[in-house]
Amino acid sequence: MVADKRSPRDGRVIENVGTYNPQTDPSTVTLKQDRVEHWIEKGAKPTPTVLKLMKTQSLDADGKPVAVK
């Protein structure tokens, strides 16, 4: 989710850019890569946890796909 850092933790959300379900085996992560990249270009800063989720989806810290070797 994209939210203003000045908003309360459970406050207003600007946009939902993906989902995470830890109760499946393995955990399910879906991200809208184009929207993640858009918000990062606009100045959004992903939290350390979100960076880990992005990495599981082969995205770098800028939201761009990482070439898998």
HTML snippet that shows the backbone in 3Dmol.js (N, CA, C, O; Angstrom):
<script src="https://3Dmol.org/build/3Dmol-min.js"></script>
<div id="view" style="width:600px;height:400px;position:relative"></div>
<script>
const pdb = `
ATOM      1  N   MET A   1       0.835  -1.166   0.000  1.00  0.00           N
ATOM      2  CA  MET A   1       0.000   0.000   0.000  1.00  0.00           C
ATOM      3  C   MET A   1       0.884   1.235   0.000  1.00  0.00           C
ATOM      4  O   MET A   1       1.979   1.245   0.562  1.00  0.00           O
ATOM      5  N   VAL A   2       0.390   2.249  -0.630  1.00  0.00           N
ATOM      6  CA  VAL A   2       1.082   3.533  -0.636  1.00  0.00           C
ATOM      7  C   VAL A   2       0.314   4.434   0.322  1.00  0.00           C
ATOM      8  O   VAL A   2      -0.893   4.630   0.176  1.00  0.00           O
ATOM      9  N   ALA A   3       1.028   4.979   1.303  1.00  0.00           N
ATOM     10  CA  ALA A   3       0.408   5.850   2.295  1.00  0.00           C
ATOM     11  C   ALA A   3       1.360   6.990   2.630  1.00  0.00           C
ATOM     12  O   ALA A   3       2.577   6.852   2.513  1.00  0.00           O
ATOM     13  N   ASP A   4       0.796   8.107   3.046  1.00  0.00           N
ATOM     14  CA  ASP A   4       1.588   9.249   3.485  1.00  0.00           C
ATOM     15  C   ASP A   4       2.201   8.907   4.835  1.00  0.00           C
ATOM     16  O   ASP A   4       1.503   8.432   5.731  1.00  0.00           O
ATOM     17  N   LYS A   5       3.496   9.144   4.988  1.00  0.00           N
ATOM     18  CA  LYS A   5       4.167   8.775   6.237  1.00  0.00           C
ATOM     19  C   LYS A   5       3.637   9.572   7.422  1.00  0.00           C
ATOM     20  O   LYS A   5       3.820   9.156   8.566  1.00  0.00           O
ATOM     21  N   ARG A   6       2.990  10.697   7.181  1.00  0.00           N
ATOM     22  CA  ARG A   6       2.444  11.500   8.270  1.00  0.00           C
ATOM     23  C   ARG A   6       1.089  10.985   8.736  1.00  0.00           C
ATOM     24  O   ARG A   6       0.584  11.419   9.771  1.00  0.00           O
ATOM     25  N   SER A   7       0.489  10.052   7.973  1.00  0.00           N
ATOM     26  CA  SER A   7      -0.801   9.474   8.354  1.00  0.00           C
ATOM     27  C   SER A   7      -0.610   8.445   9.457  1.00  0.00           C
ATOM     28  O   SER A   7       0.470   7.870   9.589  1.00  0.00           O
ATOM     29  N   PRO A   8      -1.651   8.207  10.250  1.00  0.00           N
ATOM     30  CA  PRO A   8      -1.546   7.153  11.261  1.00  0.00           C
ATOM     31  C   PRO A   8      -1.334   5.795  10.602  1.00  0.00           C
ATOM     32  O   PRO A   8      -1.646   5.618   9.425  1.00  0.00           O
ATOM     33  N   ARG A   9      -0.808   4.842  11.354  1.00  0.00           N
ATOM     34  CA  ARG A   9      -0.489   3.515  10.815  1.00  0.00           C
ATOM     35  C   ARG A   9      -1.672   2.898  10.086  1.00  0.00           C
ATOM     36  O   ARG A   9      -1.497   2.353   8.996  1.00  0.00           O
ATOM     37  N   ASP A  10      -2.852   2.965  10.646  1.00  0.00           N
ATOM     38  CA  ASP A  10      -4.048   2.402  10.009  1.00  0.00           C
ATOM     39  C   ASP A  10      -4.873   3.487   9.335  1.00  0.00           C
ATOM     40  O   ASP A  10      -6.089   3.357   9.197  1.00  0.00           O
ATOM     41  N   GLY A  11      -4.211   4.555   8.916  1.00  0.00           N
ATOM     42  CA  GLY A  11      -4.906   5.692   8.326  1.00  0.00           C
ATOM     43  C   GLY A  11      -5.197   5.514   6.844  1.00  0.00           C
ATOM     44  O   GLY A  11      -5.221   4.400   6.320  1.00  0.00           O
ATOM     45  N   ARG A  12      -5.414   6.623   6.199  1.00  0.00           N
ATOM     46  CA  ARG A  12      -5.801   6.672   4.799  1.00  0.00           C
ATOM     47  C   ARG A  12      -4.716   6.075   3.905  1.00  0.00           C
ATOM     48  O   ARG A  12      -3.528   6.340   4.089  1.00  0.00           O
ATOM     49  N   VAL A  13      -5.141   5.267   2.937  1.00  0.00           N
ATOM     50  CA  VAL A  13      -4.250   4.656   1.964  1.00  0.00           C
ATOM     51  C   VAL A  13      -4.422   5.393   0.641  1.00  0.00           C
ATOM     52  O   VAL A  13      -5.547   5.675   0.230  1.00  0.00           O
ATOM     53  N   ILE A  14      -3.316   5.708  -0.027  1.00  0.00           N
ATOM     54  CA  ILE A  14      -3.378   6.392  -1.309  1.00  0.00           C
ATOM     55  C   ILE A  14      -3.694   5.394  -2.419  1.00  0.00           C
ATOM     56  O   ILE A  14      -4.573   5.638  -3.246  1.00  0.00           O
ATOM     57  N   GLU A  15      -2.974   4.267  -2.436  1.00  0.00           N
ATOM     58  CA  GLU A  15      -3.200   3.248  -3.466  1.00  0.00           C
ATOM     59  C   GLU A  15      -2.694   1.895  -2.977  1.00  0.00           C
ATOM     60  O   GLU A  15      -1.669   1.805  -2.302  1.00  0.00           O
ATOM     61  N   ASN A  16      -3.427   0.853  -3.327  1.00  0.00           N
ATOM     62  CA  ASN A  16      -3.011  -0.515  -3.018  1.00  0.00           C
ATOM     63  C   ASN A  16      -2.233  -1.031  -4.228  1.00  0.00           C
ATOM     64  O   ASN A  16      -2.793  -1.149  -5.318  1.00  0.00           O
ATOM     65  N   VAL A  17      -0.950  -1.339  -4.046  1.00  0.00           N
ATOM     66  CA  VAL A  17      -0.105  -1.762  -5.164  1.00  0.00           C
ATOM     67  C   VAL A  17       0.266  -3.245  -5.112  1.00  0.00           C
ATOM     68  O   VAL A  17       1.122  -3.697  -5.872  1.00  0.00           O
ATOM     69  N   GLY A  18      -0.378  -4.002  -4.219  1.00  0.00           N
ATOM     70  CA  GLY A  18      -0.089  -5.426  -4.164  1.00  0.00           C
ATOM     71  C   GLY A  18      -0.695  -6.080  -2.951  1.00  0.00           C
ATOM     72  O   GLY A  18      -1.331  -5.434  -2.118  1.00  0.00           O
ATOM     73  N   THR A  19      -0.480  -7.396  -2.870  1.00  0.00           N
ATOM     74  CA  THR A  19      -0.980  -8.158  -1.734  1.00  0.00           C
ATOM     75  C   THR A  19       0.095  -9.111  -1.233  1.00  0.00           C
ATOM     76  O   THR A  19       1.021  -9.471  -1.959  1.00  0.00           O
ATOM     77  N   TYR A  20      -0.055  -9.514   0.039  1.00  0.00           N
ATOM     78  CA  TYR A  20       0.849 -10.469   0.664  1.00  0.00           C
ATOM     79  C   TYR A  20       0.017 -11.374   1.556  1.00  0.00           C
ATOM     80  O   TYR A  20      -0.711 -10.894   2.425  1.00  0.00           O
ATOM     81  N   ASN A  21       0.120 -12.685   1.346  1.00  0.00           N
ATOM     82  CA  ASN A  21      -0.606 -13.644   2.171  1.00  0.00           C
ATOM     83  C   ASN A  21       0.398 -14.636   2.763  1.00  0.00           C
ATOM     84  O   ASN A  21       0.842 -15.553   2.071  1.00  0.00           O
ATOM     85  N   PRO A  22       0.757 -14.459   4.035  1.00  0.00           N
ATOM     86  CA  PRO A  22       1.740 -15.348   4.660  1.00  0.00           C
ATOM     87  C   PRO A  22       1.155 -16.704   5.065  1.00  0.00           C
ATOM     88  O   PRO A  22       1.899 -17.593   5.478  1.00  0.00           O
ATOM     89  N   GLN A  23      -0.168 -16.873   4.952  1.00  0.00           N
ATOM     90  CA  GLN A  23      -0.794 -18.106   5.415  1.00  0.00           C
ATOM     91  C   GLN A  23      -0.804 -19.216   4.374  1.00  0.00           C
ATOM     92  O   GLN A  23      -1.211 -20.337   4.678  1.00  0.00           O
ATOM     93  N   THR A  24      -0.369 -18.928   3.160  1.00  0.00           N
ATOM     94  CA  THR A  24      -0.255 -19.977   2.155  1.00  0.00           C
ATOM     95  C   THR A  24       1.149 -20.574   2.231  1.00  0.00           C
ATOM     96  O   THR A  24       2.051 -19.981   2.824  1.00  0.00           O
ATOM     97  N   ASP A  25       1.326 -21.735   1.636  1.00  0.00           N
ATOM     98  CA  ASP A  25       2.651 -22.367   1.647  1.00  0.00           C
ATOM     99  C   ASP A  25       3.053 -22.685   0.220  1.00  0.00           C
ATOM    100  O   ASP A  25       2.509 -23.626  -0.359  1.00  0.00           O
ATOM    101  N   PRO A  26       3.967 -21.956  -0.368  1.00  0.00           N
ATOM    102  CA  PRO A  26       4.721 -20.815   0.172  1.00  0.00           C
ATOM    103  C   PRO A  26       3.860 -19.545   0.213  1.00  0.00           C
ATOM    104  O   PRO A  26       2.778 -19.502  -0.373  1.00  0.00           O
ATOM    105  N   SER A  27       4.342 -18.530   0.899  1.00  0.00           N
ATOM    106  CA  SER A  27       3.620 -17.263   0.998  1.00  0.00           C
ATOM    107  C   SER A  27       3.349 -16.703  -0.389  1.00  0.00           C
ATOM    108  O   SER A  27       4.164 -16.846  -1.300  1.00  0.00           O
ATOM    109  N   THR A  28       2.187 -16.059  -0.540  1.00  0.00           N
ATOM    110  CA  THR A  28       1.800 -15.492  -1.825  1.00  0.00           C
ATOM    111  C   THR A  28       2.060 -13.984  -1.819  1.00  0.00           C
ATOM    112  O   THR A  28       1.591 -13.269  -0.934  1.00  0.00           O
ATOM    113  N   VAL A  29       2.805 -13.514  -2.808  1.00  0.00           N
ATOM    114  CA  VAL A  29       3.093 -12.088  -2.972  1.00  0.00           C
ATOM    115  C   VAL A  29       2.717 -11.711  -4.392  1.00  0.00           C
ATOM    116  O   VAL A  29       3.179 -12.337  -5.346  1.00  0.00           O
ATOM    117  N   THR A  30       1.879 -10.689  -4.540  1.00  0.00           N
ATOM    118  CA  THR A  30       1.580 -10.150  -5.864  1.00  0.00           C
ATOM    119  C   THR A  30       1.792  -8.641  -5.810  1.00  0.00           C
ATOM    120  O   THR A  30       1.269  -7.965  -4.924  1.00  0.00           O
ATOM    121  N   LEU A  31       2.553  -8.123  -6.753  1.00  0.00           N
ATOM    122  CA  LEU A  31       2.828  -6.688  -6.817  1.00  0.00           C
ATOM    123  C   LEU A  31       2.520  -6.180  -8.215  1.00  0.00           C
ATOM    124  O   LEU A  31       2.783  -6.860  -9.206  1.00  0.00           O
ATOM    125  N   LYS A  32       1.961  -4.979  -8.288  1.00  0.00           N
ATOM    126  CA  LYS A  32       1.742  -4.308  -9.569  1.00  0.00           C
ATOM    127  C   LYS A  32       3.036  -3.552  -9.872  1.00  0.00           C
ATOM    128  O   LYS A  32       3.226  -2.418  -9.433  1.00  0.00           O
ATOM    129  N   GLN A  33       3.918  -4.201 -10.630  1.00  0.00           N
ATOM    130  CA  GLN A  33       5.263  -3.673 -10.859  1.00  0.00           C
ATOM    131  C   GLN A  33       5.230  -2.259 -11.428  1.00  0.00           C
ATOM    132  O   GLN A  33       6.031  -1.418 -11.019  1.00  0.00           O
ATOM    133  N   ASP A  34       4.328  -1.980 -12.357  1.00  0.00           N
ATOM    134  CA  ASP A  34       4.274  -0.648 -12.952  1.00  0.00           C
ATOM    135  C   ASP A  34       3.891   0.417 -11.924  1.00  0.00           C
ATOM    136  O   ASP A  34       4.422   1.527 -11.960  1.00  0.00           O
ATOM    137  N   ARG A  35       2.980   0.092 -11.012  1.00  0.00           N
ATOM    138  CA  ARG A  35       2.562   1.058 -10.001  1.00  0.00           C
ATOM    139  C   ARG A  35       3.628   1.234  -8.921  1.00  0.00           C
ATOM    140  O   ARG A  35       3.826   2.340  -8.418  1.00  0.00           O
ATOM    141  N   VAL A  36       4.321   0.137  -8.561  1.00  0.00           N
ATOM    142  CA  VAL A  36       5.427   0.238  -7.599  1.00  0.00           C
ATOM    143  C   VAL A  36       6.490   1.168  -8.170  1.00  0.00           C
ATOM    144  O   VAL A  36       6.961   2.078  -7.488  1.00  0.00           O
ATOM    145  N   GLU A  37       6.861   0.936  -9.416  1.00  0.00           N
ATOM    146  CA  GLU A  37       7.876   1.773 -10.069  1.00  0.00           C
ATOM    147  C   GLU A  37       7.412   3.225 -10.131  1.00  0.00           C
ATOM    148  O   GLU A  37       8.205   4.134  -9.884  1.00  0.00           O
ATOM    149  N   HIS A  38       6.145   3.457 -10.456  1.00  0.00           N
ATOM    150  CA  HIS A  38       5.581   4.810 -10.538  1.00  0.00           C
ATOM    151  C   HIS A  38       5.752   5.557  -9.215  1.00  0.00           C
ATOM    152  O   HIS A  38       6.231   6.691  -9.192  1.00  0.00           O
ATOM    153  N   TRP A  39       5.356   4.915  -8.116  1.00  0.00           N
ATOM    154  CA  TRP A  39       5.415   5.590  -6.824  1.00  0.00           C
ATOM    155  C   TRP A  39       6.844   5.819  -6.354  1.00  0.00           C
ATOM    156  O   TRP A  39       7.132   6.836  -5.723  1.00  0.00           O
ATOM    157  N   ILE A  40       7.734   4.894  -6.651  1.00  0.00           N
ATOM    158  CA  ILE A  40       9.137   5.099  -6.277  1.00  0.00           C
ATOM    159  C   ILE A  40       9.722   6.265  -7.069  1.00  0.00           C
ATOM    160  O   ILE A  40      10.501   7.051  -6.529  1.00  0.00           O
ATOM    161  N   GLU A  41       9.350   6.384  -8.354  1.00  0.00           N
ATOM    162  CA  GLU A  41       9.801   7.524  -9.157  1.00  0.00           C
ATOM    163  C   GLU A  41       9.266   8.838  -8.599  1.00  0.00           C
ATOM    164  O   GLU A  41       9.917   9.875  -8.729  1.00  0.00           O
ATOM    165  N   LYS A  42       8.082   8.804  -7.977  1.00  0.00           N
ATOM    166  CA  LYS A  42       7.478  10.002  -7.391  1.00  0.00           C
ATOM    167  C   LYS A  42       8.060  10.337  -6.025  1.00  0.00           C
ATOM    168  O   LYS A  42       7.717  11.367  -5.444  1.00  0.00           O
ATOM    169  N   GLY A  43       8.955   9.461  -5.495  1.00  0.00           N
ATOM    170  CA  GLY A  43       9.613   9.757  -4.231  1.00  0.00           C
ATOM    171  C   GLY A  43       9.230   8.851  -3.082  1.00  0.00           C
ATOM    172  O   GLY A  43       9.706   9.046  -1.964  1.00  0.00           O
ATOM    173  N   ALA A  44       8.375   7.856  -3.328  1.00  0.00           N
ATOM    174  CA  ALA A  44       8.008   6.929  -2.256  1.00  0.00           C
ATOM    175  C   ALA A  44       9.231   6.121  -1.838  1.00  0.00           C
ATOM    176  O   ALA A  44      10.074   5.774  -2.666  1.00  0.00           O
ATOM    177  N   LYS A  45       9.315   5.830  -0.560  1.00  0.00           N
ATOM    178  CA  LYS A  45      10.428   5.049  -0.021  1.00  0.00           C
ATOM    179  C   LYS A  45       9.867   3.760   0.568  1.00  0.00           C
ATOM    180  O   LYS A  45       9.137   3.799   1.558  1.00  0.00           O
ATOM    181  N   PRO A  46      10.203   2.607  -0.037  1.00  0.00           N
ATOM    182  CA  PRO A  46       9.713   1.341   0.516  1.00  0.00           C
ATOM    183  C   PRO A  46      10.362   1.031   1.858  1.00  0.00           C
ATOM    184  O   PRO A  46      11.536   1.330   2.078  1.00  0.00           O
ATOM    185  N   THR A  47       9.587   0.430   2.747  1.00  0.00           N
ATOM    186  CA  THR A  47      10.118   0.012   4.040  1.00  0.00           C
ATOM    187  C   THR A  47      11.041  -1.189   3.816  1.00  0.00           C
ATOM    188  O   THR A  47      10.994  -1.804   2.751  1.00  0.00           O
ATOM    189  N   PRO A  48      11.873  -1.529   4.793  1.00  0.00           N
ATOM    190  CA  PRO A  48      12.734  -2.711   4.654  1.00  0.00           C
ATOM    191  C   PRO A  48      11.938  -3.987   4.359  1.00  0.00           C
ATOM    192  O   PRO A  48      12.388  -4.828   3.582  1.00  0.00           O
ATOM    193  N   THR A  49      10.775  -4.133   4.966  1.00  0.00           N
ATOM    194  CA  THR A  49       9.944  -5.315   4.708  1.00  0.00           C
ATOM    195  C   THR A  49       9.453  -5.331   3.266  1.00  0.00           C
ATOM    196  O   THR A  49       9.462  -6.376   2.617  1.00  0.00           O
ATOM    197  N   VAL A  50       9.027  -4.183   2.766  1.00  0.00           N
ATOM    198  CA  VAL A  50       8.560  -4.105   1.383  1.00  0.00           C
ATOM    199  C   VAL A  50       9.712  -4.386   0.418  1.00  0.00           C
ATOM    200  O   VAL A  50       9.505  -5.023  -0.614  1.00  0.00           O
ATOM    201  N   LEU A  51      10.905  -3.928   0.734  1.00  0.00           N
ATOM    202  CA  LEU A  51      12.064  -4.224  -0.110  1.00  0.00           C
ATOM    203  C   LEU A  51      12.294  -5.730  -0.208  1.00  0.00           C
ATOM    204  O   LEU A  51      12.622  -6.237  -1.281  1.00  0.00           O
ATOM    205  N   LYS A  52      12.123  -6.450   0.905  1.00  0.00           N
ATOM    206  CA  LYS A  52      12.265  -7.907   0.877  1.00  0.00           C
ATOM    207  C   LYS A  52      11.200  -8.549  -0.003  1.00  0.00           C
ATOM    208  O   LYS A  52      11.490  -9.479  -0.756  1.00  0.00           O
ATOM    209  N   LEU A  53       9.970  -8.054   0.091  1.00  0.00           N
ATOM    210  CA  LEU A  53       8.894  -8.588  -0.746  1.00  0.00           C
ATOM    211  C   LEU A  53       9.154  -8.284  -2.223  1.00  0.00           C
ATOM    212  O   LEU A  53       8.888  -9.118  -3.089  1.00  0.00           O
ATOM    213  N   MET A  54       9.672  -7.092  -2.504  1.00  0.00           N
ATOM    214  CA  MET A  54      10.009  -6.741  -3.887  1.00  0.00           C
ATOM    215  C   MET A  54      11.086  -7.673  -4.426  1.00  0.00           C
ATOM    216  O   MET A  54      11.039  -8.088  -5.584  1.00  0.00           O
ATOM    217  N   LYS A  55      12.059  -8.001  -3.572  1.00  0.00           N
ATOM    218  CA  LYS A  55      13.138  -8.892  -3.989  1.00  0.00           C
ATOM    219  C   LYS A  55      12.589 -10.278  -4.346  1.00  0.00           C
ATOM    220  O   LYS A  55      13.072 -10.906  -5.288  1.00  0.00           O
ATOM    221  N   THR A  56      11.584 -10.762  -3.600  1.00  0.00           N
ATOM    222  CA  THR A  56      11.001 -12.069  -3.913  1.00  0.00           C
ATOM    223  C   THR A  56      10.312 -12.057  -5.269  1.00  0.00           C
ATOM    224  O   THR A  56      10.131 -13.106  -5.887  1.00  0.00           O
ATOM    225  N   GLN A  57       9.925 -10.866  -5.734  1.00  0.00           N
ATOM    226  CA  GLN A  57       9.269 -10.728  -7.033  1.00  0.00           C
ATOM    227  C   GLN A  57      10.253 -10.267  -8.118  1.00  0.00           C
ATOM    228  O   GLN A  57       9.840  -9.835  -9.193  1.00  0.00           O
ATOM    229  N   SER A  58      11.541 -10.361  -7.831  1.00  0.00           N
ATOM    230  CA  SER A  58      12.623  -9.987  -8.766  1.00  0.00           C
ATOM    231  C   SER A  58      12.556  -8.520  -9.169  1.00  0.00           C
ATOM    232  O   SER A  58      12.751  -8.177 -10.335  1.00  0.00           O
ATOM    233  N   LEU A  59      12.276  -7.650  -8.182  1.00  0.00           N
ATOM    234  CA  LEU A  59      12.297  -6.205  -8.408  1.00  0.00           C
ATOM    235  C   LEU A  59      13.414  -5.603  -7.575  1.00  0.00           C
ATOM    236  O   LEU A  59      13.654  -6.029  -6.446  1.00  0.00           O
ATOM    237  N   ASP A  60      14.110  -4.594  -8.142  1.00  0.00           N
ATOM    238  CA  ASP A  60      15.151  -3.921  -7.375  1.00  0.00           C
ATOM    239  C   ASP A  60      14.530  -2.807  -6.537  1.00  0.00           C
ATOM    240  O   ASP A  60      13.309  -2.653  -6.526  1.00  0.00           O
ATOM    241  N   ALA A  61      15.348  -2.036  -5.842  1.00  0.00           N
ATOM    242  CA  ALA A  61      14.860  -0.978  -4.962  1.00  0.00           C
ATOM    243  C   ALA A  61      14.175   0.148  -5.719  1.00  0.00           C
ATOM    244  O   ALA A  61      13.476   0.958  -5.111  1.00  0.00           O
ATOM    245  N   ASP A  62      14.363   0.215  -7.046  1.00  0.00           N
ATOM    246  CA  ASP A  62      13.700   1.222  -7.864  1.00  0.00           C
ATOM    247  C   ASP A  62      12.409   0.691  -8.476  1.00  0.00           C
ATOM    248  O   ASP A  62      11.741   1.398  -9.231  1.00  0.00           O
ATOM    249  N   GLY A  63      12.054  -0.558  -8.151  1.00  0.00           N
ATOM    250  CA  GLY A  63      10.836  -1.147  -8.694  1.00  0.00           C
ATOM    251  C   GLY A  63      10.993  -1.710 -10.086  1.00  0.00           C
ATOM    252  O   GLY A  63      10.011  -2.096 -10.721  1.00  0.00           O
ATOM    253  N   LYS A  64      12.217  -1.759 -10.563  1.00  0.00           N
ATOM    254  CA  LYS A  64      12.485  -2.279 -11.918  1.00  0.00           C
ATOM    255  C   LYS A  64      12.851  -3.766 -11.836  1.00  0.00           C
ATOM    256  O   LYS A  64      13.456  -4.213 -10.862  1.00  0.00           O
ATOM    257  N   PRO A  65      12.475  -4.525 -12.874  1.00  0.00           N
ATOM    258  CA  PRO A  65      12.798  -5.952 -12.866  1.00  0.00           C
ATOM    259  C   PRO A  65      14.310  -6.194 -12.834  1.00  0.00           C
ATOM    260  O   PRO A  65      15.089  -5.469 -13.454  1.00  0.00           O
ATOM    261  N   VAL A  66      14.694  -7.226 -12.099  1.00  0.00           N
ATOM    262  CA  VAL A  66      16.089  -7.628 -11.997  1.00  0.00           C
ATOM    263  C   VAL A  66      16.299  -8.802 -12.945  1.00  0.00           C
ATOM    264  O   VAL A  66      15.493  -9.732 -12.981  1.00  0.00           O
ATOM    265  N   ALA A  67      17.373  -8.754 -13.704  1.00  0.00           N
ATOM    266  CA  ALA A  67      17.683  -9.862 -14.605  1.00  0.00           C
ATOM    267  C   ALA A  67      18.070 -11.075 -13.773  1.00  0.00           C
ATOM    268  O   ALA A  67      19.026 -11.028 -12.999  1.00  0.00           O
ATOM    269  N   VAL A  68      17.321 -12.163 -13.935  1.00  0.00           N
ATOM    270  CA  VAL A  68      17.590 -13.382 -13.192  1.00  0.00           C
ATOM    271  C   VAL A  68      18.583 -14.207 -13.970  1.00  0.00           C
ATOM    272  O   VAL A  68      18.382 -14.482 -15.152  1.00  0.00           O
ATOM    273  N   LYS A  69      19.673 -14.610 -13.302  1.00  0.00           N
ATOM    274  CA  LYS A  69      20.724 -15.376 -13.973  1.00  0.00           C
ATOM    275  C   LYS A  69      20.482 -16.847 -13.825  1.00  0.00           C
ATOM    276  O   LYS A  69      21.264 -17.655 -14.326  1.00  0.00           O
TER     277      LYS A  69
END
`;
const viewer = $3Dmol.createViewer("view");
viewer.addModel(pdb, "pdb");
viewer.setStyle({}, {cartoon: {color: "spectrum"}});
viewer.zoomTo();
viewer.render();
</script>
